[in-house]
């Protein structure tokens, strides 16, 4: 990877998570010479809820990876269990008429991300243990990366476009002037793995405890009786309420009536890991001259569910498509690459807007209690919730967030 006057690659992708691996694979499949770098060596862990939605599965099929995921350790998910702030439970199965998704997955990121990363190796040159420290620039245009390999040797590589897929603390975003923190649009979260949690079904569980609204406590079933257990809340509310997340997580496990007996005898089998989830509701800029951001680096987490893999995969594919067009036009300016941002937001803006409304609704315990109570008695509301969680098209079709209020009082 020596620096030269010309370009070494058609594109450099920084970060081998879902967005980066998908982007590199799509580029390579279409004949472009892509370099994918990651500071870690795979398989590697990534703190996450581990849920894989219908949007993700659609892209996995395009990448030819659904069978690979099926062959690796995972659990199948057939619905969602909610609890309201007053403790009422609502089970929402995936609607039987769903054609897009019959079930979702829960797969540890050490397993899931490795599947995508190994697939990317088939189509792109890959460098593991390579940490990007800076961007190469010429005339305010990014033309490559500088970094260090696992032996601490400084190396450089040149390309007319760099894709930042390097998480919420993205070096690419920082060096391109695109990084910022907006506490209202950032979730801070903790997760740990447990064995022996009682009463788990083939559904993910989202528990909206009044003490941590607009966040929630979750239990996601994994393979062989393993459970992903965690808690998350927006940074502004965490600071406002002075919440210690670790104490809040253990308080829920030990004191909440819904969980005391279920965790009695359960064993935590991992350390507790913290991470940040930058929300798409921030609508951050994701393009600079010679730079595109995807996944968490682009702040694409769903504001209500906290799910980010689907939008990471979608953004990775769209970034690859835009890069192909940029090569055709030989134009990697910010102005040309801006079409990526426009297409991305055209695709996800309505579902993000409605998810943000649902997140804000959870600030009002009485309203959330009413929704859960009504949904338990009204199949129309329950079915809509089920469809919207597994199928983004359903959320897009919501003409107005007032849908719920109309349904509640009809």
C-alpha positions as CSV (number, residue, x, y, z in Angstrom):
1,X,0.0,0.0,0.0
2,X,2.5,2.6,-1.1
3,X,1.5,6.2,-1.9
4,X,1.9,7.2,-5.5
5,X,0.9,10.0,-7.9
6,X,-2.0,8.0,-9.2
7,X,-4.7,6.1,-7.4
8,X,-4.1,2.7,-5.9
9,X,-7.8,1.9,-5.7
10,X,-11.2,2.9,-7.1
11,X,-12.5,3.3,-3.5
12,X,-11.2,2.8,0.0
13,X,-13.7,1.6,2.7
14,X,-12.8,2.3,6.3
15,X,-14.6,-0.1,8.7
16,X,-15.6,-3.7,8.2
17,X,-19.0,-3.7,9.9
18,X,-22.2,-4.3,8.0
19,X,-22.2,-1.0,6.1
20,X,-18.6,-1.1,5.1
21,X,-18.5,-4.8,4.2
22,X,-21.7,-4.4,2.1
23,X,-20.3,-1.4,0.3
24,X,-17.0,-3.2,-0.5
25,X,-18.8,-6.3,-1.7
26,X,-21.2,-4.3,-3.9
27,X,-18.2,-2.3,-5.4
28,X,-16.2,-5.5,-6.1
29,X,-19.2,-7.3,-7.6
30,X,-19.5,-4.4,-10.1
31,X,-15.9,-4.5,-11.2
32,X,-14.3,-1.8,-9.0
33,X,-11.0,-2.2,-7.2
34,X,-11.9,-1.6,-3.6
35,X,-9.8,-1.7,-0.4
36,X,-11.5,-2.5,2.9
37,X,-9.6,-1.8,6.0
38,X,-10.4,-2.3,9.7
39,X,-8.3,-1.7,12.8
40,X,-9.6,-5.0,14.3
41,X,-9.0,-8.6,13.2
42,X,-12.1,-10.6,12.5
43,X,-14.1,-12.2,14.1
44,X,-14.4,-9.3,16.6
45,X,-17.1,-8.4,19.1
46,X,-19.3,-5.3,18.7
47,X,-21.6,-4.1,21.4
48,X,-25.2,-4.2,20.0
49,X,-28.7,-5.6,20.6
50,X,-27.9,-8.2,17.9
51,X,-31.3,-7.9,16.3
52,X,-31.5,-8.3,12.5
53,X,-34.7,-6.9,10.9
54,X,-36.6,-7.4,7.7
55,X,-34.7,-4.6,6.0
56,X,-31.5,-6.3,6.8
57,X,-32.7,-9.7,5.5
58,X,-33.7,-8.1,2.2
59,X,-30.1,-6.9,1.7
60,X,-28.6,-10.2,2.9
61,X,-30.5,-11.9,0.1
62,X,-29.0,-9.5,-2.4
63,X,-25.6,-10.3,-1.1
64,X,-26.3,-14.0,-1.2
65,X,-25.8,-14.3,2.5
66,X,-29.0,-15.5,4.1
67,X,-28.1,-19.2,4.0
68,X,-24.7,-18.3,5.5
69,X,-26.4,-16.6,8.4
70,X,-28.8,-19.6,8.8
71,X,-25.7,-21.8,9.0
72,X,-24.1,-19.8,11.8
73,X,-25.3,-19.6,15.4
74,X,-28.5,-17.5,15.7
75,X,-32.0,-17.5,16.9
76,X,-35.1,-16.9,14.8
77,X,-37.4,-14.1,16.0
78,X,-41.1,-14.2,15.3
79,X,-42.3,-11.1,17.0
80,X,-41.9,-8.5,19.7
81,X,-43.0,-8.3,23.4
82,X,-43.6,-4.8,24.8
83,X,-44.2,-3.8,28.3
84,X,-45.7,-0.4,29.1
85,X,-44.5,1.9,32.0
86,X,-47.2,0.4,34.2
87,X,-46.0,-3.1,33.4
88,X,-48.7,-4.3,31.0
89,X,-47.4,-6.8,28.4
90,X,-48.2,-6.8,24.7
91,X,-47.2,-9.6,22.4
92,X,-47.0,-8.6,18.8
93,X,-46.2,-11.5,16.4
94,X,-45.0,-10.9,12.9
95,X,-48.2,-10.8,10.8
96,X,-48.8,-14.1,9.1
97,X,-49.6,-12.4,5.7
98,X,-46.1,-10.7,5.7
99,X,-44.5,-11.6,2.4
100,X,-41.2,-9.8,3.0
101,X,-40.4,-11.4,6.4
102,X,-41.6,-14.6,8.1
103,X,-39.1,-14.2,10.9
104,X,-36.1,-12.1,11.9
105,X,-32.8,-13.1,13.5
106,X,-30.8,-12.4,16.6
107,X,-27.2,-13.1,15.9
108,X,-24.2,-12.0,18.0
109,X,-22.2,-9.4,16.1
110,X,-19.1,-11.4,16.4
111,X,-20.8,-14.0,14.3
112,X,-22.9,-11.8,12.0
113,X,-20.3,-9.2,11.2
114,X,-17.7,-11.9,10.4
115,X,-20.1,-13.4,7.9
116,X,-20.3,-10.1,6.0
117,X,-16.6,-9.4,6.4
118,X,-15.6,-12.8,5.0
119,X,-18.0,-12.3,2.1
120,X,-16.4,-8.9,1.3
121,X,-13.0,-10.6,1.1
122,X,-14.3,-12.4,-2.1
123,X,-14.7,-9.1,-3.9
124,X,-12.3,-6.6,-2.3
125,X,-8.7,-6.4,-1.1
126,X,-8.8,-6.4,2.7
127,X,-6.4,-5.2,5.4
128,X,-7.1,-6.2,9.0
129,X,-5.3,-4.5,11.9
130,X,-5.0,-1.3,9.9
131,X,-6.0,1.8,11.8
132,X,-6.7,4.9,9.8
133,X,-5.3,8.0,11.5
134,X,-5.8,10.7,8.9
135,X,-7.1,11.5,5.4
136,X,-5.0,12.4,2.4
137,X,-6.2,15.7,0.9
138,X,-5.4,17.7,-2.3
139,X,-7.1,21.0,-2.9
140,X,-9.6,20.3,-0.1
141,X,-10.5,17.0,-1.8
142,X,-10.0,13.7,0.0
143,X,-7.8,11.4,-2.1
144,X,-6.9,8.6,0.3
145,X,-6.1,7.5,3.8
146,X,-3.0,7.4,6.1
147,X,-2.8,4.8,8.9
148,X,-0.8,2.3,10.8
149,X,-0.7,-1.5,10.4
150,X,-0.5,-4.0,13.3
151,X,3.2,-3.5,13.4
152,X,2.8,0.2,13.9
153,X,4.2,0.9,10.4
154,X,2.7,4.0,8.8
155,X,1.2,3.3,5.4
156,X,-0.9,5.3,2.9
157,X,-3.3,4.4,0.2
158,X,-4.9,6.6,-2.5
159,X,-8.4,6.5,-4.0
160,X,-10.7,9.2,-5.4
161,X,-13.3,8.4,-2.8
162,X,-13.2,7.2,0.8
163,X,-16.2,5.6,2.5
164,X,-16.3,6.2,6.3
165,X,-17.9,3.1,7.8
166,X,-16.0,3.3,11.1
167,X,-18.7,3.6,13.8
168,X,-20.1,6.4,15.8
169,X,-16.6,7.7,16.6
170,X,-15.6,7.7,13.0
171,X,-12.1,9.0,12.2
172,X,-13.2,9.6,8.6
173,X,-16.1,11.8,9.7
174,X,-13.9,13.7,12.1
175,X,-11.2,14.4,9.6
176,X,-13.7,15.3,6.9
177,X,-15.4,17.8,9.3
178,X,-18.6,15.9,9.4
179,X,-18.6,14.6,13.0
180,X,-20.7,16.1,15.8
181,X,-22.6,15.1,19.0
182,X,-26.2,16.0,19.5
183,X,-27.3,14.7,22.9
184,X,-31.0,14.7,21.9
185,X,-30.2,12.4,19.0
186,X,-27.7,10.1,20.7
187,X,-28.5,6.9,22.7
188,X,-26.0,5.6,25.2
189,X,-26.5,1.9,25.9
190,X,-25.1,-1.0,27.9
191,X,-25.4,-4.7,27.1
192,X,-24.3,-8.0,28.6
193,X,-24.9,-11.7,27.8
194,X,-26.8,-13.9,30.3
195,X,-27.6,-17.5,30.5
196,X,-30.5,-19.0,32.3
197,X,-33.0,-16.1,31.9
198,X,-36.4,-17.7,32.4
199,X,-39.5,-17.3,30.3
200,X,-37.9,-16.3,27.0
201,X,-39.9,-16.8,23.8
202,X,-38.9,-16.6,20.2
203,X,-39.6,-12.8,20.4
204,X,-37.4,-9.8,21.3
205,X,-38.5,-7.9,24.4
206,X,-38.6,-4.1,24.7
207,X,-39.6,-2.9,28.2
208,X,-40.4,0.8,28.5
209,X,-39.7,1.3,32.2
210,X,-40.8,4.7,33.5
211,X,-37.5,5.4,35.2
212,X,-35.6,5.3,31.9
213,X,-38.0,6.8,29.3
214,X,-37.6,7.5,26.4
215,X,-35.2,4.6,26.6
216,X,-35.9,0.9,27.3
217,X,-34.6,-2.3,28.9
218,X,-34.4,-5.2,26.5
219,X,-34.0,-9.0,26.5
220,X,-33.2,-10.5,23.1
221,X,-33.0,-14.4,22.9
222,X,-30.0,-15.9,21.3
223,X,-28.9,-19.4,20.5
224,X,-28.5,-22.1,23.2
225,X,-30.4,-20.3,25.9
226,X,-28.2,-17.2,25.7
227,X,-29.7,-13.7,26.1
228,X,-28.6,-10.3,25.1
229,X,-29.7,-8.0,28.0
230,X,-29.3,-4.3,27.9
231,X,-30.5,-0.8,28.6
232,X,-30.4,2.5,26.6
233,X,-31.6,6.1,26.8
234,X,-30.9,9.3,25.0
235,X,-27.9,11.2,26.3
236,X,-29.8,14.4,27.0
237,X,-32.3,12.5,29.2
238,X,-29.6,10.5,30.9
239,X,-27.9,13.7,31.9
240,X,-31.1,15.4,32.8
241,X,-32.2,12.5,35.0
242,X,-28.7,11.8,36.3
243,X,-29.0,8.2,35.5
244,X,-26.2,5.7,36.1
245,X,-27.0,3.2,33.4
246,X,-25.3,0.2,35.0
247,X,-27.1,0.8,38.3
248,X,-30.4,1.2,36.4
249,X,-29.8,-2.0,34.5
250,X,-29.1,-4.0,37.7
251,X,-32.0,-2.3,39.5
252,X,-34.4,-3.4,36.7
253,X,-33.1,-7.0,36.9
254,X,-33.2,-7.2,40.7
255,X,-36.2,-5.1,41.6
256,X,-38.7,-4.8,38.7
257,X,-41.6,-7.3,39.2
258,X,-41.4,-8.3,35.6
259,X,-37.8,-9.5,35.9
260,X,-37.0,-10.5,39.5
261,X,-38.1,-14.1,39.2
262,X,-36.9,-14.4,35.6
263,X,-33.3,-13.5,36.5
264,X,-33.3,-15.5,39.7
265,X,-30.5,-18.0,39.1
266,X,-29.4,-16.4,35.8
267,X,-25.7,-16.0,35.2
268,X,-24.0,-13.1,33.5
269,X,-21.4,-14.7,31.1
270,X,-19.8,-11.6,29.6
271,X,-18.5,-8.2,30.7
272,X,-20.8,-5.2,30.4
273,X,-20.1,-3.2,27.3
274,X,-21.1,0.4,26.6
275,X,-21.6,2.1,23.2
276,X,-23.2,5.1,21.5
277,X,-26.0,4.9,19.0
278,X,-26.2,8.1,16.8
279,X,-29.8,8.5,15.7
280,X,-30.9,9.3,12.2
281,X,-33.3,11.9,13.6
282,X,-30.2,14.2,13.8
283,X,-30.2,14.2,9.9
284,X,-26.4,14.9,9.8
285,X,-24.5,15.7,6.6
286,X,-22.9,12.5,5.3
287,X,-20.9,13.8,2.3
288,X,-17.7,15.8,1.7
289,X,-15.4,16.1,-1.3
290,X,-14.2,12.6,-1.9
291,X,-16.0,11.2,1.2
292,X,-19.2,9.3,1.9
293,X,-20.4,8.1,5.3
294,X,-22.4,5.0,5.9
295,X,-24.0,3.2,8.9
296,X,-23.2,4.5,12.4
297,X,-20.6,6.9,11.0
298,X,-23.6,8.5,9.2
299,X,-25.8,8.5,12.2
300,X,-28.5,6.2,10.8
301,X,-29.9,4.4,13.9
302,X,-33.7,4.1,14.1
303,X,-34.8,6.5,16.9
304,X,-37.5,4.2,18.3
305,X,-36.2,0.7,18.0
306,X,-32.4,1.5,18.2
307,X,-31.8,-0.8,15.2
308,X,-29.0,0.2,12.9
309,X,-27.9,-2.8,10.8
310,X,-30.7,-2.4,8.2
311,X,-29.8,1.2,7.5
312,X,-26.1,0.4,7.5
313,X,-26.6,-2.2,4.8
314,X,-28.9,0.1,2.7
315,X,-26.4,3.0,3.0
316,X,-23.5,0.7,2.0
317,X,-25.3,-0.4,-1.1
318,X,-26.3,3.2,-2.0
319,X,-22.8,4.5,-1.4
320,X,-21.5,1.8,-3.8
321,X,-24.0,2.8,-6.5
322,X,-23.1,6.5,-6.1
323,X,-19.4,5.7,-6.4
324,X,-20.0,3.8,-9.6
325,X,-21.8,6.9,-11.1
326,X,-18.9,9.1,-9.9
327,X,-16.4,7.0,-11.7
328,X,-18.5,7.1,-14.8
329,X,-18.6,10.9,-14.7
330,X,-15.0,11.2,-13.2
331,X,-16.5,13.6,-10.6
332,X,-15.9,13.0,-6.9
333,X,-16.8,16.5,-5.7
334,X,-19.0,17.1,-2.8
335,X,-21.6,18.5,-5.2
336,X,-21.8,15.3,-7.3
337,X,-21.6,12.9,-4.3
338,X,-24.5,14.9,-2.7
339,X,-26.9,12.7,-4.7
340,X,-26.0,9.9,-2.3
341,X,-27.3,11.9,0.7
342,X,-30.4,12.9,-1.3
343,X,-31.2,9.4,-2.2
344,X,-30.5,8.0,1.2
345,X,-32.9,10.5,2.9
346,X,-35.5,10.0,0.3
347,X,-35.5,6.3,1.1
348,X,-35.5,6.5,4.9
349,X,-36.8,10.0,5.9
350,X,-40.4,9.1,6.4
351,X,-39.8,6.0,8.5
352,X,-37.2,7.9,10.6
353,X,-39.7,10.8,11.1
354,X,-42.4,8.5,12.3
355,X,-39.9,6.5,14.5
356,X,-38.8,9.8,16.1
357,X,-42.4,10.6,16.8
358,X,-42.9,7.2,18.5
359,X,-39.7,7.8,20.5
360,X,-41.1,11.2,21.7
361,X,-44.4,9.6,22.5
362,X,-42.6,7.3,25.0
363,X,-41.8,10.5,27.0
364,X,-45.4,10.4,28.1
365,X,-46.1,7.3,30.2
366,X,-49.8,7.8,30.2
367,X,-49.9,7.8,26.4
368,X,-47.7,4.8,26.1
369,X,-49.8,2.9,28.7
370,X,-52.8,3.8,26.6
371,X,-51.3,2.5,23.4
372,X,-50.3,-0.8,24.9
373,X,-53.7,-1.2,26.6
374,X,-55.6,-0.4,23.4
375,X,-53.4,-2.6,21.3
376,X,-54.2,-5.5,23.6
377,X,-57.9,-5.0,22.7
378,X,-57.7,-3.7,19.2
379,X,-56.1,-6.0,16.5
380,X,-55.8,-3.1,14.1
381,X,-53.4,-1.3,16.3
382,X,-51.5,-4.4,17.2
383,X,-51.2,-5.6,13.6
384,X,-49.9,-2.2,12.5
385,X,-47.3,-2.2,15.3
386,X,-46.2,-5.7,14.2
387,X,-46.0,-4.7,10.5
388,X,-44.1,-1.5,11.2
389,X,-41.5,-3.2,13.2
390,X,-40.6,-5.7,10.6
391,X,-41.4,-3.8,7.4
392,X,-40.3,-0.3,6.9
393,X,-42.9,0.1,4.1
394,X,-45.6,0.0,6.7
395,X,-44.0,2.8,8.7
396,X,-43.7,4.8,5.5
397,X,-47.4,4.4,4.7
398,X,-48.4,5.9,8.0
399,X,-49.9,9.1,6.6
400,X,-49.5,10.9,9.9
401,X,-48.2,10.2,13.4
402,X,-51.8,11.1,14.5
403,X,-52.7,7.6,13.2
404,X,-52.2,6.3,16.8
405,X,-54.2,9.0,18.4
406,X,-57.1,8.5,16.0
407,X,-57.0,4.8,16.6
408,X,-56.8,5.2,20.4
409,X,-59.9,7.3,20.6
410,X,-62.0,5.8,17.8
